[in-house]
Amino acid sequence: MFAVIARETILTDIIAIIAPGEMGAAIGARLNERGARVLTSLQGRSQASARRAERAGLAPAASDDALVGEADVLLSVVPPGDAAALAERLAPALARSRKKPVYVDCNAVAPATAERIGAILTATGCNYVDGGIIGPPPSATATGHTKLYVAGEGAREVMRLSAYGLDVRTVDGPIGAASALKMSYAGITKGFTALGAAMMLAADRAGCDEALRRELAESQPQFLAWLSRQVPRMYPKAYRWVAEMDEIARFIDGDTHGRDIYRAMARFYDQLADVAARERSGGDEIDRMTRFCSAGAQAGAARKSA
């Protein structure tokens, strides 16, 4: 279905990344470390974003026109709910620019949303590429591997990024094919995280949480180990996963019951994001899941050492 794009020797490229969030800044740092010049925009961003961009070696552009006027490739790395709005914001500058960067939407959006973003950019003259990121933010200590999947007629133009340490892979198919892969993968991984978290809370309310942990440790140790790692990592990201679950629901819209599952997961993540934002202590959903996962991790460690 997909092919690994070979690394090749190229001249230094200018890459624009919006925005310098956790993933965008980490990708920018990797590109910068390997010799690319990386620009970003701090328009509407917080001081935390500005500090993250500085640590990653990203140079802030004075304006959208300055940003797109220099870039060879522009990577949109924003929450899925902001992807189309960013394309609308940049479209006038892209249309004015004599230099036309390759616009890669790297966000977790449904194929229909990817197509809508392409329609927004049609009149700009830019080559539009559908993308999807799978894996954690790249770093020297990351346990996973970050891959950028791309699709569409201009996908092979993104191969230049492989020379700067990114694993870039093409997905056979038109605009929307890379997004479909991302939706399918995230629907499994983040969907399983939601199911696990919901059942941890249900078991806690029913008073059978310790029995559930013991049974999982005995009969499904791989599930318990995975959830014990992934559920705590989810808390600060839950607010971003709300729109992603809604996009997955849009992706499988033809399956009414499947669509409704992911709509419900979006509301579940919204509930958890609200709890995390309020930073309540004692007895809330975050505390209960943390206790379950901590005990699960201890059970896994004890099993390995036995």
C-alpha positions as CSV (number, residue, x, y, z in Angstrom):
1,M,0.0,0.0,0.0
2,F,2.8,2.4,0.8
3,A,6.4,2.8,-0.1
4,V,9.3,4.1,1.9
5,I,10.8,7.2,0.2
6,A,14.5,6.9,-0.2
7,R,16.9,9.5,1.3
8,E,18.7,11.6,-1.2
9,T,21.3,14.4,-1.1
10,I,19.7,17.9,-1.6
11,L,20.6,21.5,-0.9
12,T,19.4,23.1,2.3
13,D,15.6,23.6,2.3
14,I,13.6,26.2,4.1
15,I,10.7,24.5,5.9
16,A,7.8,26.4,7.5
17,I,6.0,24.7,10.4
18,I,2.8,25.9,11.9
19,A,2.4,25.6,14.8
20,P,5.2,25.1,17.4
21,G,3.2,22.8,19.6
22,E,4.6,19.6,21.1
23,M,4.6,17.7,17.8
24,G,5.4,20.7,15.5
25,A,8.3,21.9,17.6
26,A,9.8,18.4,17.8
27,I,9.6,17.9,14.1
28,G,11.1,21.4,13.6
29,A,14.0,20.6,16.0
30,R,14.7,17.4,14.0
31,L,14.8,19.2,10.7
32,N,16.9,22.0,12.2
33,E,19.4,19.5,13.7
34,R,19.9,17.9,10.3
35,G,20.6,21.2,8.5
36,A,17.3,22.6,7.3
37,R,16.3,26.2,8.0
38,V,13.0,26.1,9.8
39,L,10.6,29.0,10.1
40,T,7.4,29.3,12.1
41,S,4.6,31.7,13.0
42,L,3.9,32.9,16.5
43,Q,0.7,34.7,15.5
44,G,-1.8,34.1,18.3
45,R,0.5,31.7,20.1
46,S,1.4,31.7,23.8
47,Q,4.6,32.5,25.5
48,A,5.0,28.7,26.0
49,S,4.9,28.2,22.3
50,A,7.4,31.0,21.8
51,R,9.8,29.3,24.2
52,R,9.3,25.9,22.6
53,A,10.0,27.4,19.2
54,E,13.2,29.0,20.5
55,R,14.4,25.8,22.1
56,A,13.8,24.0,18.8
57,G,15.7,26.5,16.8
58,L,12.7,27.7,14.8
59,A,13.0,31.2,13.4
60,P,9.8,33.3,13.8
61,A,8.6,35.0,10.6
62,A,7.4,38.6,10.8
63,S,4.2,37.9,8.9
64,D,2.3,35.2,6.9
65,D,3.6,36.8,3.7
66,A,7.2,36.5,4.9
67,L,6.7,32.9,6.1
68,V,5.2,31.6,2.8
69,G,7.5,33.8,0.7
70,E,10.6,31.9,1.8
71,A,9.4,28.4,2.4
72,D,10.0,25.4,0.1
73,V,7.7,23.2,2.1
74,L,5.0,24.3,4.6
75,L,3.9,21.7,7.2
76,S,0.5,22.4,8.9
77,V,0.7,20.7,12.3
78,V,-2.2,22.0,14.4
79,P,-5.2,20.5,16.3
80,P,-7.6,18.9,13.7
81,G,-10.3,21.4,14.5
82,D,-7.9,24.2,13.4
83,A,-6.6,22.6,10.1
84,A,-9.1,24.2,7.7
85,A,-9.0,27.6,9.5
86,L,-5.2,27.7,9.1
87,A,-5.5,27.0,5.3
88,E,-8.1,29.8,5.1
89,R,-5.8,32.1,7.0
90,L,-2.7,31.4,4.8
91,A,-4.5,31.2,1.4
92,P,-4.3,35.0,0.7
93,A,-0.6,35.1,1.5
94,L,0.0,31.9,-0.6
95,A,-1.9,33.4,-3.5
96,R,0.2,36.6,-3.4
97,S,3.5,34.8,-3.1
98,R,5.7,34.4,-6.2
99,K,7.3,31.4,-4.6
100,K,4.8,28.5,-4.0
101,P,5.7,26.1,-1.2
102,V,4.4,22.6,-1.1
103,Y,1.6,22.7,1.4
104,V,1.4,19.5,3.5
105,D,-1.6,19.2,5.9
106,C,-0.2,16.8,8.5
107,N,-3.3,16.8,10.8
108,A,-5.6,14.1,12.0
109,V,-8.6,14.9,9.8
110,A,-11.1,12.8,7.8
111,P,-10.5,12.4,4.1
112,A,-13.5,14.7,3.5
113,T,-11.8,17.4,5.6
114,A,-8.5,16.9,3.7
115,E,-10.4,17.4,0.4
116,R,-12.0,20.6,1.8
117,I,-8.6,22.0,2.7
118,G,-7.4,21.2,-0.8
119,A,-10.3,23.1,-2.2
120,I,-9.4,26.1,0.0
121,L,-5.9,26.1,-1.4
122,T,-6.8,25.5,-5.1
123,A,-6.7,29.1,-6.2
124,T,-3.3,29.7,-4.4
125,G,-1.3,27.8,-7.0
126,C,0.4,25.7,-4.3
127,N,0.9,22.0,-4.6
128,Y,-1.2,20.5,-1.9
129,V,-0.3,17.2,-0.2
130,D,-2.4,15.2,2.2
131,G,-0.4,14.0,5.2
132,G,-0.8,12.1,8.5
133,I,1.7,11.7,11.4
134,I,1.9,8.4,13.2
135,G,4.1,8.1,16.3
136,P,5.3,10.3,19.1
137,P,7.1,13.6,18.7
138,P,10.6,12.8,17.4
139,S,13.4,13.0,20.0
140,A,16.6,11.3,21.0
141,T,14.8,9.6,23.8
142,A,11.4,8.7,22.2
143,T,10.6,5.0,22.5
144,G,8.4,5.1,19.3
145,H,9.2,6.0,15.7
146,T,7.6,9.0,14.0
147,K,6.4,8.5,10.4
148,L,4.9,11.1,8.1
149,Y,2.6,9.5,5.5
150,V,1.8,11.6,2.4
151,A,-0.6,11.1,-0.5
152,G,-1.7,13.0,-3.6
153,E,0.0,14.1,-6.8
154,G,2.6,16.1,-5.1
155,A,3.5,13.6,-2.4
156,R,6.9,12.8,-3.8
157,E,8.0,16.4,-3.5
158,V,7.9,15.9,0.3
159,M,10.8,13.3,-0.1
160,R,13.3,16.1,0.5
161,L,12.4,15.9,4.2
162,S,13.8,12.4,4.5
163,A,17.2,14.0,4.1
164,Y,16.6,15.8,7.4
165,G,15.9,12.8,9.5
166,L,12.1,12.3,9.0
167,D,10.7,9.0,7.9
168,V,8.5,10.0,5.0
169,R,6.3,7.4,3.3
170,T,3.9,7.6,0.4
171,V,0.4,6.1,0.5
172,D,-1.0,5.0,-2.8
173,G,-4.1,7.0,-3.7
174,P,-5.4,10.6,-4.1
175,I,-5.8,13.3,-1.5
176,G,-7.4,11.8,1.5
177,A,-5.5,8.4,1.4
178,A,-3.0,9.4,4.0
179,S,-5.7,10.9,6.2
180,A,-7.7,7.7,5.9
181,L,-4.7,5.7,7.2
182,K,-4.3,8.1,10.1
183,M,-8.0,7.9,11.0
184,S,-7.9,4.1,10.9
185,Y,-4.8,3.9,13.1
186,A,-5.9,6.5,15.6
187,G,-9.4,5.0,15.7
188,I,-7.8,1.8,17.0
189,T,-5.1,3.2,19.3
190,K,-7.0,6.2,20.8
191,G,-10.2,4.3,20.6
192,F,-8.7,1.5,22.7
193,T,-7.4,4.1,25.2
194,A,-10.9,5.5,25.6
195,L,-12.4,2.0,26.1
196,G,-9.8,1.1,28.6
197,A,-10.2,4.4,30.5
198,A,-14.0,4.0,30.6
199,M,-13.8,0.5,31.9
200,M,-11.3,1.5,34.6
201,L,-13.7,4.0,35.9
202,A,-16.7,1.6,35.6
203,A,-14.7,-1.0,37.6
204,D,-13.8,1.6,40.2
205,R,-17.4,2.7,40.6
206,A,-18.5,-1.0,41.0
207,G,-15.7,-1.8,43.5
208,C,-14.1,-4.5,41.3
209,D,-11.1,-2.5,40.1
210,E,-8.5,-4.6,42.0
211,A,-10.1,-7.9,40.7
212,L,-10.0,-6.4,37.2
213,R,-6.3,-5.6,37.5
214,R,-5.5,-9.1,38.7
215,E,-7.5,-10.7,35.9
216,L,-5.9,-8.5,33.2
217,A,-2.4,-9.2,34.6
218,E,-3.1,-12.9,34.4
219,S,-5.0,-13.3,31.2
220,Q,-4.3,-10.1,29.2
221,P,-0.9,-8.8,30.4
222,Q,-0.2,-7.1,27.1
223,F,-3.5,-5.1,27.4
224,L,-2.8,-4.1,31.0
225,A,0.8,-3.0,30.2
226,W,-0.3,-1.0,27.2
227,L,-3.1,0.8,29.0
228,S,-0.9,1.5,32.0
229,R,1.4,3.4,29.7
230,Q,-1.1,5.1,27.4
231,V,-3.9,6.2,29.7
232,P,-1.7,8.5,31.9
233,R,-0.2,10.0,28.7
234,M,-3.6,10.8,27.5
235,Y,-4.6,13.3,30.2
236,P,-2.9,16.4,28.9
237,K,-3.8,15.5,25.3
238,A,-7.5,14.7,25.8
239,Y,-8.6,18.2,24.7
240,R,-6.9,17.6,21.3
241,W,-8.4,14.2,20.9
242,V,-12.0,15.5,21.0
243,A,-11.9,16.9,17.5
244,E,-9.9,13.9,16.3
245,M,-12.6,11.5,17.5
246,D,-15.2,13.7,15.7
247,E,-13.0,13.5,12.5
248,I,-12.9,9.7,12.9
249,A,-16.7,9.7,13.2
250,R,-16.9,11.7,10.0
251,F,-14.5,9.2,8.3
252,I,-16.8,6.3,9.0
253,D,-20.0,8.3,8.6
254,G,-21.5,5.5,6.3
255,D,-21.5,3.1,9.3
256,T,-24.1,4.7,11.6
257,H,-23.3,2.6,14.7
258,G,-19.5,2.9,14.2
259,R,-19.9,6.7,13.7
260,D,-21.9,6.9,17.0
261,I,-19.2,5.1,18.9
262,Y,-16.6,7.7,18.0
263,R,-18.9,10.6,18.6
264,A,-19.4,9.2,22.1
265,M,-15.6,8.9,22.5
266,A,-15.3,12.5,21.6
267,R,-17.7,13.5,24.4
268,F,-15.8,11.2,26.8
269,Y,-12.5,12.8,26.0
270,D,-14.1,16.2,26.4
271,Q,-15.3,15.2,29.8
272,L,-11.8,14.1,30.8
273,A,-10.2,17.2,29.3
274,D,-12.5,19.3,31.5
275,V,-11.4,17.3,34.6
276,A,-7.7,17.7,33.7
277,A,-8.1,21.5,33.1
278,R,-9.7,22.0,36.5
279,E,-6.9,20.1,38.2
280,R,-9.1,18.8,40.9
281,S,-7.5,16.7,43.5
282,G,-8.9,13.6,45.2
283,G,-11.6,11.3,44.0
284,D,-11.9,12.5,40.5
285,E,-11.7,10.5,37.3
286,I,-8.0,11.3,36.7
287,D,-7.0,10.2,40.2
288,R,-8.9,6.9,39.9
289,M,-7.4,6.0,36.5
290,T,-3.9,7.0,37.7
291,R,-4.2,4.6,40.7
292,F,-5.4,1.8,38.4
293,C,-2.6,2.4,35.9
294,S,0.1,2.7,38.7
295,A,-1.0,-0.6,40.2
296,G,-1.1,-2.1,36.7
297,A,2.5,-1.0,36.0
298,Q,3.6,-2.4,39.3
299,A,1.9,-5.7,38.5
300,G,3.6,-5.8,35.1
301,A,7.1,-5.1,36.7
302,A,6.5,-7.8,39.3
303,R,5.5,-10.3,36.6
304,K,8.7,-9.6,34.6
305,S,10.9,-10.0,37.6
306,A,9.3,-13.2,38.7
